[in-house]
Amino acid sequence: MSIDPAVLARLREIADRLPQVPGTAKDGIAEGEIVMVMPAARRHEPAVLRIAQQLDAQLPHTHPGHLTHGGAGLEDAGPGRPRNPDPMVFPEAAPDDEAPALLPHEVLPVVEIVSRPAPENDHRTKVHGYATAGIPLPLLIDPRKGTGIVHDEPGYTSRTEFAFGDTVTVGPWTLHTGVLRTHA
């Protein structure tokens, strides 16, 4: 679904004015609607942190001047599909401009930790959105099953599946997945 940039800007303005609802993480925009996002599971945030730490340790050698951060917005100016990946890598200077979100050309890999309540959203909708936006390396981590998938460009025709405990290559980075925990 493509969203007119003016409509997206209006939705963002409305979402920013909404009061924080107790028990939700934040208000967001998905497929042209304002949605309330539930807080991440207790196993979600440690997975985000462990992956981000590994990426950050390697960035001075692979991409100086970049950082790994979760919680930043990502917007594809074409289809207008805002996303909020778990960690993603982008230039340290990127958030300094006035844009409300990062653009796909500013982002290297994105990581999605599959959520318990909406796994198909992560496996299908988000991966399709990242492909459409041109994100080169989405990494999908599924704590429900203790597995993951590294999608590779172009068009994610190549994918590498792994199990927690494996060492995986994501572009120029090596990640040790033994630090991840399942929901079980």
Secondary structure, DSSP 8 states (H G I E B T S, - for coil): ----HHHHHHHHHHHHHS---TT-SEEEEETTEEEEE----TTHHHHHHHHHHHHHHHHHHHSTTEEEEES--B--TTT---B--SEEEEETTGGGSS-SSB-GGG--EEEEE--SS-HHIIIIIIHHHHHHHT-SEEEEEETTTTEEEEEESSTT-EEEEEETT-EEEETTEEEEGGG-----
